[in-house]
Amino acid sequence: MAFPRAGRRRFQTRIVNEEAKAFARNLFITYPILLVIFAL
């Protein structure tokens, strides 16, 4: 019974890791745009 719970937790951490990668990618894309907007 403990094994599926651990597997589910590992799956959740993997999803969080993918979301962190996507968030970092979006931040890396939008940060220069925000810099340009604030520079103007």
Backbone atoms as SQL, in Angstrom:
CREATE TABLE atoms (id INTEGER PRIMARY KEY, chain TEXT, resi INTEGER, resn TEXT, atom TEXT, x REAL, y REAL, z REAL);
INSERT INTO atoms VALUES
  (1, 'A', 1, 'MET', 'N', 0.834, -1.204, 0.000),
  (2, 'A', 1, 'MET', 'CA', 0.000, 0.000, 0.000),
  (3, 'A', 1, 'MET', 'C', 0.872, 1.260, 0.000),
  (4, 'A', 2, 'ALA', 'N', 2.049, 1.154, 0.585),
  (5, 'A', 2, 'ALA', 'CA', 2.923, 2.330, 0.644),
  (6, 'A', 2, 'ALA', 'C', 3.596, 2.601, -0.700),
  (7, 'A', 3, 'PHE', 'N', 3.712, 1.543, -1.512),
  (8, 'A', 3, 'PHE', 'CA', 4.422, 1.712, -2.785),
  (9, 'A', 3, 'PHE', 'C', 3.680, 2.618, -3.773),
  (10, 'A', 4, 'PRO', 'N', 2.346, 2.448, -3.960),
  (11, 'A', 4, 'PRO', 'CA', 1.657, 3.362, -4.884),
  (12, 'A', 4, 'PRO', 'C', 1.702, 4.806, -4.402),
  (13, 'A', 5, 'ARG', 'N', 1.651, 4.994, -3.075),
  (14, 'A', 5, 'ARG', 'CA', 1.688, 6.363, -2.554),
  (15, 'A', 5, 'ARG', 'C', 3.035, 7.013, -2.871),
  (16, 'A', 6, 'ALA', 'N', 4.117, 6.241, -2.699),
  (17, 'A', 6, 'ALA', 'CA', 5.451, 6.768, -3.007),
  (18, 'A', 6, 'ALA', 'C', 5.576, 7.038, -4.504),
  (19, 'A', 7, 'GLY', 'N', 5.020, 6.125, -5.325),
  (20, 'A', 7, 'GLY', 'CA', 5.079, 6.333, -6.775),
  (21, 'A', 7, 'GLY', 'C', 4.294, 7.565, -7.181),
  (22, 'A', 8, 'ARG', 'N', 3.135, 7.756, -6.528),
  (23, 'A', 8, 'ARG', 'CA', 2.328, 8.928, -6.861),
  (24, 'A', 8, 'ARG', 'C', 3.065, 10.204, -6.460),
  (25, 'A', 9, 'ARG', 'N', 3.736, 10.160, -5.315),
  (26, 'A', 9, 'ARG', 'CA', 4.478, 11.343, -4.872),
  (27, 'A', 9, 'ARG', 'C', 5.626, 11.644, -5.841),
  (28, 'A', 10, 'ARG', 'N', 6.291, 10.572, -6.313),
  (29, 'A', 10, 'ARG', 'CA', 7.384, 10.770, -7.261),
  (30, 'A', 10, 'ARG', 'C', 6.842, 11.349, -8.569),
  (31, 'A', 11, 'PHE', 'N', 5.653, 10.888, -8.970),
  (32, 'A', 11, 'PHE', 'CA', 5.034, 11.407, -10.189),
  (33, 'A', 11, 'PHE', 'C', 4.679, 12.881, -10.007),
  (34, 'A', 12, 'GLN', 'N', 4.200, 13.246, -8.819),
  (35, 'A', 12, 'GLN', 'CA', 3.861, 14.646, -8.557),
  (36, 'A', 12, 'GLN', 'C', 5.111, 15.525, -8.591),
  (37, 'A', 13, 'THR', 'N', 6.212, 15.038, -8.032),
  (38, 'A', 13, 'THR', 'CA', 7.441, 15.838, -8.054),
  (39, 'A', 13, 'THR', 'C', 7.936, 15.994, -9.483),
  (40, 'A', 14, 'ARG', 'N', 7.719, 14.947, -10.309),
  (41, 'A', 14, 'ARG', 'CA', 8.131, 15.055, -11.709),
  (42, 'A', 14, 'ARG', 'C', 7.275, 16.101, -12.422),
  (43, 'A', 15, 'ILE', 'N', 5.973, 16.139, -12.114),
  (44, 'A', 15, 'ILE', 'CA', 5.088, 17.145, -12.722),
  (45, 'A', 15, 'ILE', 'C', 5.509, 18.540, -12.270),
  (46, 'A', 16, 'VAL', 'N', 5.826, 18.688, -10.998),
  (47, 'A', 16, 'VAL', 'CA', 6.274, 19.989, -10.484),
  (48, 'A', 16, 'VAL', 'C', 7.570, 20.409, -11.161),
  (49, 'A', 17, 'ASN', 'N', 8.450, 19.439, -11.417),
  (50, 'A', 17, 'ASN', 'CA', 9.719, 19.741, -12.078),
  (51, 'A', 17, 'ASN', 'C', 9.471, 20.220, -13.504),
  (52, 'A', 18, 'GLU', 'N', 8.545, 19.570, -14.215),
  (53, 'A', 18, 'GLU', 'CA', 8.214, 20.000, -15.577),
  (54, 'A', 18, 'GLU', 'C', 7.587, 21.390, -15.557),
  (55, 'A', 19, 'GLU', 'N', 6.721, 21.657, -14.569),
  (56, 'A', 19, 'GLU', 'CA', 6.109, 22.982, -14.470),
  (57, 'A', 19, 'GLU', 'C', 7.161, 24.039, -14.163),
  (58, 'A', 20, 'ALA', 'N', 8.148, 23.688, -13.348),
  (59, 'A', 20, 'ALA', 'CA', 9.227, 24.632, -13.050),
  (60, 'A', 20, 'ALA', 'C', 10.051, 24.924, -14.299),
  (61, 'A', 21, 'LYS', 'N', 10.286, 23.891, -15.122),
  (62, 'A', 21, 'LYS', 'CA', 11.018, 24.111, -16.374),
  (63, 'A', 21, 'LYS', 'C', 10.235, 25.024, -17.305),
  (64, 'A', 22, 'ALA', 'N', 8.928, 24.776, -17.420),
  (65, 'A', 22, 'ALA', 'CA', 8.094, 25.602, -18.296),
  (66, 'A', 22, 'ALA', 'C', 8.033, 27.034, -17.767),
  (67, 'A', 23, 'PHE', 'N', 7.948, 27.185, -16.428),
  (68, 'A', 23, 'PHE', 'CA', 7.906, 28.520, -15.843),
  (69, 'A', 23, 'PHE', 'C', 9.218, 29.262, -16.085),
  (70, 'A', 24, 'ALA', 'N', 10.339, 28.557, -15.954),
  (71, 'A', 24, 'ALA', 'CA', 11.637, 29.185, -16.202),
  (72, 'A', 24, 'ALA', 'C', 11.764, 29.586, -17.666),
  (73, 'A', 25, 'ARG', 'N', 11.248, 28.731, -18.564),
  (74, 'A', 25, 'ARG', 'CA', 11.319, 29.045, -19.989),
  (75, 'A', 25, 'ARG', 'C', 10.457, 30.267, -20.305),
  (76, 'A', 26, 'ASN', 'N', 9.245, 30.316, -19.725),
  (77, 'A', 26, 'ASN', 'CA', 8.375, 31.468, -19.963),
  (78, 'A', 26, 'ASN', 'C', 8.980, 32.738, -19.379),
  (79, 'A', 27, 'LEU', 'N', 9.591, 32.626, -18.193),
  (80, 'A', 27, 'LEU', 'CA', 10.233, 33.783, -17.575),
  (81, 'A', 27, 'LEU', 'C', 11.407, 34.251, -18.427),
  (82, 'A', 28, 'PHE', 'N', 12.171, 33.292, -18.980),
  (83, 'A', 28, 'PHE', 'CA', 13.320, 33.633, -19.824),
  (84, 'A', 28, 'PHE', 'C', 12.858, 34.321, -21.106),
  (85, 'A', 29, 'ILE', 'N', 11.636, 33.988, -21.567),
  (86, 'A', 29, 'ILE', 'CA', 11.119, 34.614, -22.791),
  (87, 'A', 29, 'ILE', 'C', 10.511, 35.982, -22.478),
  (88, 'A', 30, 'THR', 'N', 9.760, 36.085, -21.380),
  (89, 'A', 30, 'THR', 'CA', 9.017, 37.319, -21.110),
  (90, 'A', 30, 'THR', 'C', 9.860, 38.371, -20.392),
  (91, 'A', 31, 'TYR', 'N', 10.954, 37.967, -19.754),
  (92, 'A', 31, 'TYR', 'CA', 11.750, 38.937, -18.996),
  (93, 'A', 31, 'TYR', 'C', 12.356, 40.024, -19.882),
  (94, 'A', 32, 'PRO', 'N', 12.957, 39.704, -21.052),
  (95, 'A', 32, 'PRO', 'CA', 13.454, 40.782, -21.923),
  (96, 'A', 32, 'PRO', 'C', 12.332, 41.678, -22.433),
  (97, 'A', 33, 'ILE', 'N', 11.138, 41.098, -22.661),
  (98, 'A', 33, 'ILE', 'CA', 10.010, 41.917, -23.118),
  (99, 'A', 33, 'ILE', 'C', 9.616, 42.905, -22.030),
  (100, 'A', 34, 'LEU', 'N', 9.593, 42.440, -20.783),
  (101, 'A', 34, 'LEU', 'CA', 9.282, 43.344, -19.674),
  (102, 'A', 34, 'LEU', 'C', 10.363, 44.406, -19.524),
  (103, 'A', 35, 'LEU', 'N', 11.609, 44.034, -19.744),
  (104, 'A', 35, 'LEU', 'CA', 12.695, 45.015, -19.672),
  (105, 'A', 35, 'LEU', 'C', 12.510, 46.086, -20.744),
  (106, 'A', 36, 'VAL', 'N', 12.130, 45.663, -21.948),
  (107, 'A', 36, 'VAL', 'CA', 11.914, 46.626, -23.033),
  (108, 'A', 36, 'VAL', 'C', 10.744, 47.540, -22.698),
  (109, 'A', 37, 'ILE', 'N', 9.678, 46.973, -22.126),
  (110, 'A', 37, 'ILE', 'CA', 8.503, 47.792, -21.781),
  (111, 'A', 37, 'ILE', 'C', 8.874, 48.815, -20.706),
  (112, 'A', 38, 'PHE', 'N', 9.608, 48.383, -19.680),
  (113, 'A', 38, 'PHE', 'CA', 9.975, 49.314, -18.611),
  (114, 'A', 38, 'PHE', 'C', 11.040, 50.308, -19.072),
  (115, 'A', 39, 'ALA', 'N', 11.844, 49.917, -20.055),
  (116, 'A', 39, 'ALA', 'CA', 12.856, 50.837, -20.571),
  (117, 'A', 39, 'ALA', 'C', 12.195, 51.960, -21.372),
  (118, 'A', 40, 'LEU', 'N', 11.089, 51.633, -22.041),
  (119, 'A', 40, 'LEU', 'CA', 10.384, 52.674, -22.790),
  (120, 'A', 40, 'LEU', 'C', 9.625, 53.580, -21.831);
